[in-house]
């Protein structure tokens, strides 16, 4: 169930659609880079049928080291948050792919 789906798999899917493998690899890489660039500039990525990727701010906080119970300061940071679409939730819970995706 936890099998990985990598950029190489995306490249193969694109090439199976009739695009040369070298070009498919370049397309997959360009998509990944453009999404990373969009996120780093604070843009929200909305992929209909899949979900939304956005940045969220995590506040600075004090945690405790579980071994020593010593306080550890964790700085504020930005994290990527994914919110799945309704279609994706239905597809996952019905264990099938929604045809309109």
Phi and psi restraints in degrees (range 20) as a CNS / XPLOR table:
assign (resid 1 and name C) (resid 2 and name N)
       (resid 2 and name CA) (resid 2 and name C) 1.0 -97.6 20.0 2
assign (resid 2 and name N) (resid 2 and name CA)
       (resid 2 and name C) (resid 3 and name N) 1.0 35.1 20.0 2
assign (resid 2 and name C) (resid 3 and name N)
       (resid 3 and name CA) (resid 3 and name C) 1.0 -69.8 20.0 2
assign (resid 3 and name N) (resid 3 and name CA)
       (resid 3 and name C) (resid 4 and name N) 1.0 141.2 20.0 2
assign (resid 3 and name C) (resid 4 and name N)
       (resid 4 and name CA) (resid 4 and name C) 1.0 -82.3 20.0 2
assign (resid 4 and name N) (resid 4 and name CA)
       (resid 4 and name C) (resid 5 and name N) 1.0 147.4 20.0 2
assign (resid 4 and name C) (resid 5 and name N)
       (resid 5 and name CA) (resid 5 and name C) 1.0 -120.8 20.0 2
assign (resid 5 and name N) (resid 5 and name CA)
       (resid 5 and name C) (resid 6 and name N) 1.0 107.2 20.0 2
assign (resid 5 and name C) (resid 6 and name N)
       (resid 6 and name CA) (resid 6 and name C) 1.0 -102.6 20.0 2
assign (resid 6 and name N) (resid 6 and name CA)
       (resid 6 and name C) (resid 7 and name N) 1.0 177.2 20.0 2
assign (resid 6 and name C) (resid 7 and name N)
       (resid 7 and name CA) (resid 7 and name C) 1.0 -61.4 20.0 2
assign (resid 7 and name N) (resid 7 and name CA)
       (resid 7 and name C) (resid 8 and name N) 1.0 -32.4 20.0 2
assign (resid 7 and name C) (resid 8 and name N)
       (resid 8 and name CA) (resid 8 and name C) 1.0 -63.2 20.0 2
assign (resid 8 and name N) (resid 8 and name CA)
       (resid 8 and name C) (resid 9 and name N) 1.0 -37.4 20.0 2
assign (resid 8 and name C) (resid 9 and name N)
       (resid 9 and name CA) (resid 9 and name C) 1.0 -66.8 20.0 2
assign (resid 9 and name N) (resid 9 and name CA)
       (resid 9 and name C) (resid 10 and name N) 1.0 -39.3 20.0 2
assign (resid 9 and name C) (resid 10 and name N)
       (resid 10 and name CA) (resid 10 and name C) 1.0 -63.6 20.0 2
assign (resid 10 and name N) (resid 10 and name CA)
       (resid 10 and name C) (resid 11 and name N) 1.0 -42.7 20.0 2
assign (resid 10 and name C) (resid 11 and name N)
       (resid 11 and name CA) (resid 11 and name C) 1.0 -59.5 20.0 2
assign (resid 11 and name N) (resid 11 and name CA)
       (resid 11 and name C) (resid 12 and name N) 1.0 -43.5 20.0 2
assign (resid 11 and name C) (resid 12 and name N)
       (resid 12 and name CA) (resid 12 and name C) 1.0 -63.7 20.0 2
assign (resid 12 and name N) (resid 12 and name CA)
       (resid 12 and name C) (resid 13 and name N) 1.0 -41.1 20.0 2
assign (resid 12 and name C) (resid 13 and name N)
       (resid 13 and name CA) (resid 13 and name C) 1.0 -62.4 20.0 2
assign (resid 13 and name N) (resid 13 and name CA)
       (resid 13 and name C) (resid 14 and name N) 1.0 -42.7 20.0 2
assign (resid 13 and name C) (resid 14 and name N)
       (resid 14 and name CA) (resid 14 and name C) 1.0 -65.0 20.0 2
assign (resid 14 and name N) (resid 14 and name CA)
       (resid 14 and name C) (resid 15 and name N) 1.0 -42.5 20.0 2
assign (resid 14 and name C) (resid 15 and name N)
       (resid 15 and name CA) (resid 15 and name C) 1.0 -69.0 20.0 2
assign (resid 15 and name N) (resid 15 and name CA)
       (resid 15 and name C) (resid 16 and name N) 1.0 -30.3 20.0 2
assign (resid 15 and name C) (resid 16 and name N)
       (resid 16 and name CA) (resid 16 and name C) 1.0 -66.5 20.0 2
assign (resid 16 and name N) (resid 16 and name CA)
       (resid 16 and name C) (resid 17 and name N) 1.0 -20.2 20.0 2
assign (resid 16 and name C) (resid 17 and name N)
       (resid 17 and name CA) (resid 17 and name C) 1.0 -83.2 20.0 2
assign (resid 17 and name N) (resid 17 and name CA)
       (resid 17 and name C) (resid 18 and name N) 1.0 2.3 20.0 2
assign (resid 17 and name C) (resid 18 and name N)
       (resid 18 and name CA) (resid 18 and name C) 1.0 108.0 20.0 2
assign (resid 18 and name N) (resid 18 and name CA)
       (resid 18 and name C) (resid 19 and name N) 1.0 10.3 20.0 2
assign (resid 18 and name C) (resid 19 and name N)
       (resid 19 and name CA) (resid 19 and name C) 1.0 -102.8 20.0 2
assign (resid 19 and name N) (resid 19 and name CA)
       (resid 19 and name C) (resid 20 and name N) 1.0 140.6 20.0 2
assign (resid 19 and name C) (resid 20 and name N)
       (resid 20 and name CA) (resid 20 and name C) 1.0 -55.8 20.0 2
assign (resid 20 and name N) (resid 20 and name CA)
       (resid 20 and name C) (resid 21 and name N) 1.0 145.0 20.0 2
assign (resid 20 and name C) (resid 21 and name N)
       (resid 21 and name CA) (resid 21 and name C) 1.0 -58.5 20.0 2
assign (resid 21 and name N) (resid 21 and name CA)
       (resid 21 and name C) (resid 22 and name N) 1.0 -41.6 20.0 2
assign (resid 21 and name C) (resid 22 and name N)
       (resid 22 and name CA) (resid 22 and name C) 1.0 -63.2 20.0 2
assign (resid 22 and name N) (resid 22 and name CA)
       (resid 22 and name C) (resid 23 and name N) 1.0 -43.2 20.0 2
assign (resid 22 and name C) (resid 23 and name N)
       (resid 23 and name CA) (resid 23 and name C) 1.0 -67.7 20.0 2
assign (resid 23 and name N) (resid 23 and name CA)
       (resid 23 and name C) (resid 24 and name N) 1.0 -37.0 20.0 2
assign (resid 23 and name C) (resid 24 and name N)
       (resid 24 and name CA) (resid 24 and name C) 1.0 -63.2 20.0 2
assign (resid 24 and name N) (resid 24 and name CA)
       (resid 24 and name C) (resid 25 and name N) 1.0 -39.7 20.0 2
assign (resid 24 and name C) (resid 25 and name N)
       (resid 25 and name CA) (resid 25 and name C) 1.0 -63.6 20.0 2
assign (resid 25 and name N) (resid 25 and name CA)
       (resid 25 and name C) (resid 26 and name N) 1.0 -41.4 20.0 2
assign (resid 25 and name C) (resid 26 and name N)
       (resid 26 and name CA) (resid 26 and name C) 1.0 -66.2 20.0 2
assign (resid 26 and name N) (resid 26 and name CA)
       (resid 26 and name C) (resid 27 and name N) 1.0 -38.1 20.0 2
assign (resid 26 and name C) (resid 27 and name N)
       (resid 27 and name CA) (resid 27 and name C) 1.0 -64.9 20.0 2
assign (resid 27 and name N) (resid 27 and name CA)
       (resid 27 and name C) (resid 28 and name N) 1.0 -47.5 20.0 2
assign (resid 27 and name C) (resid 28 and name N)
       (resid 28 and name CA) (resid 28 and name C) 1.0 -60.7 20.0 2
assign (resid 28 and name N) (resid 28 and name CA)
       (resid 28 and name C) (resid 29 and name N) 1.0 -43.3 20.0 2
assign (resid 28 and name C) (resid 29 and name N)
       (resid 29 and name CA) (resid 29 and name C) 1.0 -64.4 20.0 2
assign (resid 29 and name N) (resid 29 and name CA)
       (resid 29 and name C) (resid 30 and name N) 1.0 -40.9 20.0 2
assign (resid 29 and name C) (resid 30 and name N)
       (resid 30 and name CA) (resid 30 and name C) 1.0 -63.9 20.0 2
assign (resid 30 and name N) (resid 30 and name CA)
       (resid 30 and name C) (resid 31 and name N) 1.0 -39.1 20.0 2
assign (resid 30 and name C) (resid 31 and name N)
       (resid 31 and name CA) (resid 31 and name C) 1.0 -64.0 20.0 2
assign (resid 31 and name N) (resid 31 and name CA)
       (resid 31 and name C) (resid 32 and name N) 1.0 -46.6 20.0 2
assign (resid 31 and name C) (resid 32 and name N)
       (resid 32 and name CA) (resid 32 and name C) 1.0 -61.8 20.0 2
assign (resid 32 and name N) (resid 32 and name CA)
       (resid 32 and name C) (resid 33 and name N) 1.0 -45.2 20.0 2
assign (resid 32 and name C) (resid 33 and name N)
       (resid 33 and name CA) (resid 33 and name C) 1.0 -65.5 20.0 2
assign (resid 33 and name N) (resid 33 and name CA)
       (resid 33 and name C) (resid 34 and name N) 1.0 -40.7 20.0 2
assign (resid 33 and name C) (resid 34 and name N)
       (resid 34 and name CA) (resid 34 and name C) 1.0 -67.1 20.0 2
assign (resid 34 and name N) (resid 34 and name CA)
       (resid 34 and name C) (resid 35 and name N) 1.0 -36.0 20.0 2
assign (resid 34 and name C) (resid 35 and name N)
       (resid 35 and name CA) (resid 35 and name C) 1.0 -67.2 20.0 2
assign (resid 35 and name N) (resid 35 and name CA)
       (resid 35 and name C) (resid 36 and name N) 1.0 -42.1 20.0 2
assign (resid 35 and name C) (resid 36 and name N)
       (resid 36 and name CA) (resid 36 and name C) 1.0 -63.4 20.0 2
assign (resid 36 and name N) (resid 36 and name CA)
       (resid 36 and name C) (resid 37 and name N) 1.0 -42.5 20.0 2
assign (resid 36 and name C) (resid 37 and name N)
       (resid 37 and name CA) (resid 37 and name C) 1.0 -62.8 20.0 2
assign (resid 37 and name N) (resid 37 and name CA)
       (resid 37 and name C) (resid 38 and name N) 1.0 -41.9 20.0 2
assign (resid 37 and name C) (resid 38 and name N)
       (resid 38 and name CA) (resid 38 and name C) 1.0 -62.4 20.0 2
assign (resid 38 and name N) (resid 38 and name CA)
       (resid 38 and name C) (resid 39 and name N) 1.0 -44.1 20.0 2
assign (resid 38 and name C) (resid 39 and name N)
       (resid 39 and name CA) (resid 39 and name C) 1.0 -65.7 20.0 2
assign (resid 39 and name N) (resid 39 and name CA)
       (resid 39 and name C) (resid 40 and name N) 1.0 -40.7 20.0 2
assign (resid 39 and name C) (resid 40 and name N)
       (resid 40 and name CA) (resid 40 and name C) 1.0 -68.2 20.0 2
assign (resid 40 and name N) (resid 40 and name CA)
       (resid 40 and name C) (resid 41 and name N) 1.0 -22.5 20.0 2
assign (resid 40 and name C) (resid 41 and name N)
       (resid 41 and name CA) (resid 41 and name C) 1.0 -93.5 20.0 2
assign (resid 41 and name N) (resid 41 and name CA)
       (resid 41 and name C) (resid 42 and name N) 1.0 5.2 20.0 2
assign (resid 41 and name C) (resid 42 and name N)
       (resid 42 and name CA) (resid 42 and name C) 1.0 89.7 20.0 2
assign (resid 42 and name N) (resid 42 and name CA)
       (resid 42 and name C) (resid 43 and name N) 1.0 9.2 20.0 2
assign (resid 42 and name C) (resid 43 and name N)
       (resid 43 and name CA) (resid 43 and name C) 1.0 -80.4 20.0 2
assign (resid 43 and name N) (resid 43 and name CA)
       (resid 43 and name C) (resid 44 and name N) 1.0 154.5 20.0 2
assign (resid 43 and name C) (resid 44 and name N)
       (resid 44 and name CA) (resid 44 and name C) 1.0 -97.6 20.0 2
assign (resid 44 and name N) (resid 44 and name CA)
       (resid 44 and name C) (resid 45 and name N) 1.0 134.0 20.0 2
assign (resid 44 and name C) (resid 45 and name N)
       (resid 45 and name CA) (resid 45 and name C) 1.0 -102.9 20.0 2
assign (resid 45 and name N) (resid 45 and name CA)
       (resid 45 and name C) (resid 46 and name N) 1.0 120.3 20.0 2
assign (resid 45 and name C) (resid 46 and name N)
       (resid 46 and name CA) (resid 46 and name C) 1.0 -116.1 20.0 2
assign (resid 46 and name N) (resid 46 and name CA)
       (resid 46 and name C) (resid 47 and name N) 1.0 116.2 20.0 2
assign (resid 46 and name C) (resid 47 and name N)
       (resid 47 and name CA) (resid 47 and name C) 1.0 -114.1 20.0 2
assign (resid 47 and name N) (resid 47 and name CA)
       (resid 47 and name C) (resid 48 and name N) 1.0 102.6 20.0 2
assign (resid 47 and name C) (resid 48 and name N)
       (resid 48 and name CA) (resid 48 and name C) 1.0 -55.5 20.0 2
assign (resid 48 and name N) (resid 48 and name CA)
       (resid 48 and name C) (resid 49 and name N) 1.0 134.4 20.0 2
assign (resid 48 and name C) (resid 49 and name N)
       (resid 49 and name CA) (resid 49 and name C) 1.0 86.7 20.0 2
assign (resid 49 and name N) (resid 49 and name CA)
       (resid 49 and name C) (resid 50 and name N) 1.0 -15.8 20.0 2
assign (resid 49 and name C) (resid 50 and name N)
       (resid 50 and name CA) (resid 50 and name C) 1.0 -113.0 20.0 2
assign (resid 50 and name N) (resid 50 and name CA)
       (resid 50 and name C) (resid 51 and name N) 1.0 -58.2 20.0 2
assign (resid 50 and name C) (resid 51 and name N)
       (resid 51 and name CA) (resid 51 and name C) 1.0 156.2 20.0 2
assign (resid 51 and name N) (resid 51 and name CA)
       (resid 51 and name C) (resid 52 and name N) 1.0 -167.5 20.0 2
assign (resid 51 and name C) (resid 52 and name N)
       (resid 52 and name CA) (resid 52 and name C) 1.0 -125.1 20.0 2
assign (resid 52 and name N) (resid 52 and name CA)
       (resid 52 and name C) (resid 53 and name N) 1.0 133.3 20.0 2
assign (resid 52 and name C) (resid 53 and name N)
       (resid 53 and name CA) (resid 53 and name C) 1.0 -109.0 20.0 2
assign (resid 53 and name N) (resid 53 and name CA)
       (resid 53 and name C) (resid 54 and name N) 1.0 132.5 20.0 2
assign (resid 53 and name C) (resid 54 and name N)
       (resid 54 and name CA) (resid 54 and name C) 1.0 -150.3 20.0 2
assign (resid 54 and name N) (resid 54 and name CA)
       (resid 54 and name C) (resid 55 and name N) 1.0 164.9 20.0 2
assign (resid 54 and name C) (resid 55 and name N)
       (resid 55 and name CA) (resid 55 and name C) 1.0 -94.1 20.0 2
assign (resid 55 and name N) (resid 55 and name CA)
       (resid 55 and name C) (resid 56 and name N) 1.0 144.5 20.0 2
assign (resid 55 and name C) (resid 56 and name N)
       (resid 56 and name CA) (resid 56 and name C) 1.0 -127.7 20.0 2
assign (resid 56 and name N) (resid 56 and name CA)
       (resid 56 and name C) (resid 57 and name N) 1.0 146.8 20.0 2
assign (resid 56 and name C) (resid 57 and name N)
       (resid 57 and name CA) (resid 57 and name C) 1.0 -90.3 20.0 2
assign (resid 57 and name N) (resid 57 and name CA)
       (resid 57 and name C) (resid 58 and name N) 1.0 129.7 20.0 2
assign (resid 57 and name C) (resid 58 and name N)
       (resid 58 and name CA) (resid 58 and name C) 1.0 -102.8 20.0 2
assign (resid 58 and name N) (resid 58 and name CA)
       (resid 58 and name C) (resid 59 and name N) 1.0 129.4 20.0 2
assign (resid 58 and name C) (resid 59 and name N)
       (resid 59 and name CA) (resid 59 and name C) 1.0 -73.3 20.0 2
assign (resid 59 and name N) (resid 59 and name CA)
       (resid 59 and name C) (resid 60 and name N) 1.0 154.8 20.0 2
assign (resid 59 and name C) (resid 60 and name N)
       (resid 60 and name CA) (resid 60 and name C) 1.0 -67.4 20.0 2
assign (resid 60 and name N) (resid 60 and name CA)
       (resid 60 and name C) (resid 61 and name N) 1.0 143.7 20.0 2
assign (resid 60 and name C) (resid 61 and name N)
       (resid 61 and name CA) (resid 61 and name C) 1.0 -152.3 20.0 2
assign (resid 61 and name N) (resid 61 and name CA)
       (resid 61 and name C) (resid 62 and name N) 1.0 167.4 20.0 2
assign (resid 61 and name C) (resid 62 and name N)
       (resid 62 and name CA) (resid 62 and name C) 1.0 -109.0 20.0 2
assign (resid 62 and name N) (resid 62 and name CA)
       (resid 62 and name C) (resid 63 and name N) 1.0 125.3 20.0 2
assign (resid 62 and name C) (resid 63 and name N)
       (resid 63 and name CA) (resid 63 and name C) 1.0 -114.0 20.0 2
assign (resid 63 and name N) (resid 63 and name CA)
       (resid 63 and name C) (resid 64 and name N) 1.0 -179.3 20.0 2
assign (resid 63 and name C) (resid 64 and name N)
       (resid 64 and name CA) (resid 64 and name C) 1.0 -125.9 20.0 2
assign (resid 64 and name N) (resid 64 and name CA)
       (resid 64 and name C) (resid 65 and name N) 1.0 137.0 20.0 2
assign (resid 64 and name C) (resid 65 and name N)
       (resid 65 and name CA) (resid 65 and name C) 1.0 -68.1 20.0 2
assign (resid 65 and name N) (resid 65 and name CA)
       (resid 65 and name C) (resid 66 and name N) 1.0 121.3 20.0 2
assign (resid 65 and name C) (resid 66 and name N)
       (resid 66 and name CA) (resid 66 and name C) 1.0 -63.6 20.0 2
assign (resid 66 and name N) (resid 66 and name CA)
       (resid 66 and name C) (resid 67 and name N) 1.0 -25.6 20.0 2
assign (resid 66 and name C) (resid 67 and name N)
       (resid 67 and name CA) (resid 67 and name C) 1.0 -79.4 20.0 2
assign (resid 67 and name N) (resid 67 and name CA)
       (resid 67 and name C) (resid 68 and name N) 1.0 -42.5 20.0 2
assign (resid 67 and name C) (resid 68 and name N)
       (resid 68 and name CA) (resid 68 and name C) 1.0 -107.2 20.0 2
assign (resid 68 and name N) (resid 68 and name CA)
       (resid 68 and name C) (resid 69 and name N) 1.0 -12.9 20.0 2
assign (resid 68 and name C) (resid 69 and name N)
       (resid 69 and name CA) (resid 69 and name C) 1.0 62.6 20.0 2
assign (resid 69 and name N) (resid 69 and name CA)
       (resid 69 and name C) (resid 70 and name N) 1.0 16.9 20.0 2
assign (resid 69 and name C) (resid 70 and name N)
       (resid 70 and name CA) (resid 70 and name C) 1.0 -76.4 20.0 2
assign (resid 70 and name N) (resid 70 and name CA)
       (resid 70 and name C) (resid 71 and name N) 1.0 140.6 20.0 2
assign (resid 70 and name C) (resid 71 and name N)
       (resid 71 and name CA) (resid 71 and name C) 1.0 -67.7 20.0 2
assign (resid 71 and name N) (resid 71 and name CA)
       (resid 71 and name C) (resid 72 and name N) 1.0 140.9 20.0 2
assign (resid 71 and name C) (resid 72 and name N)
       (resid 72 and name CA) (resid 72 and name C) 1.0 -129.0 20.0 2
assign (resid 72 and name N) (resid 72 and name CA)
       (resid 72 and name C) (resid 73 and name N) 1.0 125.2 20.0 2
assign (resid 72 and name C) (resid 73 and name N)
       (resid 73 and name CA) (resid 73 and name C) 1.0 -82.8 20.0 2
assign (resid 73 and name N) (resid 73 and name CA)
       (resid 73 and name C) (resid 74 and name N) 1.0 125.4 20.0 2
assign (resid 73 and name C) (resid 74 and name N)
       (resid 74 and name CA) (resid 74 and name C) 1.0 -106.9 20.0 2
assign (resid 74 and name N) (resid 74 and name CA)
       (resid 74 and name C) (resid 75 and name N) 1.0 120.7 20.0 2
assign (resid 74 and name C) (resid 75 and name N)
       (resid 75 and name CA) (resid 75 and name C) 1.0 -71.3 20.0 2
assign (resid 75 and name N) (resid 75 and name CA)
       (resid 75 and name C) (resid 76 and name N) 1.0 161.7 20.0 2
assign (resid 75 and name C) (resid 76 and name N)
       (resid 76 and name CA) (resid 76 and name C) 1.0 -65.5 20.0 2
assign (resid 76 and name N) (resid 76 and name CA)
       (resid 76 and name C) (resid 77 and name N) 1.0 148.6 20.0 2
assign (resid 76 and name C) (resid 77 and name N)
       (resid 77 and name CA) (resid 77 and name C) 1.0 -158.3 20.0 2
assign (resid 77 and name N) (resid 77 and name CA)
       (resid 77 and name C) (resid 78 and name N) 1.0 166.7 20.0 2
assign (resid 77 and name C) (resid 78 and name N)
       (resid 78 and name CA) (resid 78 and name C) 1.0 -103.3 20.0 2
assign (resid 78 and name N) (resid 78 and name CA)
       (resid 78 and name C) (resid 79 and name N) 1.0 140.2 20.0 2
assign (resid 78 and name C) (resid 79 and name N)
       (resid 79 and name CA) (resid 79 and name C) 1.0 -129.5 20.0 2
assign (resid 79 and name N) (resid 79 and name CA)
       (resid 79 and name C) (resid 80 and name N) 1.0 152.5 20.0 2
assign (resid 79 and name C) (resid 80 and name N)
       (resid 80 and name CA) (resid 80 and name C) 1.0 -84.7 20.0 2
assign (resid 80 and name N) (resid 80 and name CA)
       (resid 80 and name C) (resid 81 and name N) 1.0 133.0 20.0 2
assign (resid 80 and name C) (resid 81 and name N)
       (resid 81 and name CA) (resid 81 and name C) 1.0 -119.9 20.0 2
assign (resid 81 and name N) (resid 81 and name CA)
       (resid 81 and name C) (resid 82 and name N) 1.0 135.2 20.0 2
assign (resid 81 and name C) (resid 82 and name N)
       (resid 82 and name CA) (resid 82 and name C) 1.0 -116.0 20.0 2
assign (resid 82 and name N) (resid 82 and name CA)
       (resid 82 and name C) (resid 83 and name N) 1.0 127.7 20.0 2
assign (resid 82 and name C) (resid 83 and name N)
       (resid 83 and name CA) (resid 83 and name C) 1.0 -115.9 20.0 2
assign (resid 83 and name N) (resid 83 and name CA)
       (resid 83 and name C) (resid 84 and name N) 1.0 113.1 20.0 2
assign (resid 83 and name C) (resid 84 and name N)
       (resid 84 and name CA) (resid 84 and name C) 1.0 -69.8 20.0 2
assign (resid 84 and name N) (resid 84 and name CA)
       (resid 84 and name C) (resid 85 and name N) 1.0 150.1 20.0 2
assign (resid 84 and name C) (resid 85 and name N)
       (resid 85 and name CA) (resid 85 and name C) 1.0 -75.9 20.0 2
assign (resid 85 and name N) (resid 85 and name CA)
       (resid 85 and name C) (resid 86 and name N) 1.0 165.5 20.0 2
assign (resid 85 and name C) (resid 86 and name N)
       (resid 86 and name CA) (resid 86 and name C) 1.0 -61.2 20.0 2
assign (resid 86 and name N) (resid 86 and name CA)
       (resid 86 and name C) (resid 87 and name N) 1.0 -39.1 20.0 2
assign (resid 86 and name C) (resid 87 and name N)
       (resid 87 and name CA) (resid 87 and name C) 1.0 -61.8 20.0 2
assign (resid 87 and name N) (resid 87 and name CA)
       (resid 87 and name C) (resid 88 and name N) 1.0 -43.2 20.0 2
assign (resid 87 and name C) (resid 88 and name N)
       (resid 88 and name CA) (resid 88 and name C) 1.0 -66.2 20.0 2
assign (resid 88 and name N) (resid 88 and name CA)
       (resid 88 and name C) (resid 89 and name N) 1.0 -41.1 20.0 2
assign (resid 88 and name C) (resid 89 and name N)
       (resid 89 and name CA) (resid 89 and name C) 1.0 -59.7 20.0 2
assign (resid 89 and name N) (resid 89 and name CA)
       (resid 89 and name C) (resid 90 and name N) 1.0 -43.7 20.0 2
assign (resid 89 and name C) (resid 90 and name N)
       (resid 90 and name CA) (resid 90 and name C) 1.0 -64.1 20.0 2
assign (resid 90 and name N) (resid 90 and name CA)
       (resid 90 and name C) (resid 91 and name N) 1.0 -42.6 20.0 2
assign (resid 90 and name C) (resid 91 and name N)
       (resid 91 and name CA) (resid 91 and name C) 1.0 -63.9 20.0 2
assign (resid 91 and name N) (resid 91 and name CA)
       (resid 91 and name C) (resid 92 and name N) 1.0 -40.8 20.0 2
assign (resid 91 and name C) (resid 92 and name N)
       (resid 92 and name CA) (resid 92 and name C) 1.0 -67.8 20.0 2
assign (resid 92 and name N) (resid 92 and name CA)
       (resid 92 and name C) (resid 93 and name N) 1.0 -43.3 20.0 2
assign (resid 92 and name C) (resid 93 and name N)
       (resid 93 and name CA) (resid 93 and name C) 1.0 -75.7 20.0 2
assign (resid 93 and name N) (resid 93 and name CA)
       (resid 93 and name C) (resid 94 and name N) 1.0 -23.9 20.0 2
assign (resid 93 and name C) (resid 94 and name N)
       (resid 94 and name CA) (resid 94 and name C) 1.0 -94.3 20.0 2
assign (resid 94 and name N) (resid 94 and name CA)
       (resid 94 and name C) (resid 95 and name N) 1.0 -0.3 20.0 2
assign (resid 94 and name C) (resid 95 and name N)
       (resid 95 and name CA) (resid 95 and name C) 1.0 58.6 20.0 2
assign (resid 95 and name N) (resid 95 and name CA)
       (resid 95 and name C) (resid 96 and name N) 1.0 35.4 20.0 2
assign (resid 95 and name C) (resid 96 and name N)
       (resid 96 and name CA) (resid 96 and name C) 1.0 -148.8 20.0 2
assign (resid 96 and name N) (resid 96 and name CA)
       (resid 96 and name C) (resid 97 and name N) 1.0 170.3 20.0 2
assign (resid 96 and name C) (resid 97 and name N)
       (resid 97 and name CA) (resid 97 and name C) 1.0 -97.9 20.0 2
assign (resid 97 and name N) (resid 97 and name CA)
       (resid 97 and name C) (resid 98 and name N) 1.0 133.6 20.0 2
assign (resid 97 and name C) (resid 98 and name N)
       (resid 98 and name CA) (resid 98 and name C) 1.0 -71.7 20.0 2
assign (resid 98 and name N) (resid 98 and name CA)
       (resid 98 and name C) (resid 99 and name N) 1.0 129.5 20.0 2
assign (resid 98 and name C) (resid 99 and name N)
       (resid 99 and name CA) (resid 99 and name C) 1.0 -60.7 20.0 2
assign (resid 99 and name N) (resid 99 and name CA)
       (resid 99 and name C) (resid 100 and name N) 1.0 -31.2 20.0 2
assign (resid 99 and name C) (resid 100 and name N)
       (resid 100 and name CA) (resid 100 and name C) 1.0 -79.8 20.0 2
assign (resid 100 and name N) (resid 100 and name CA)
       (resid 100 and name C) (resid 101 and name N) 1.0 -4.9 20.0 2
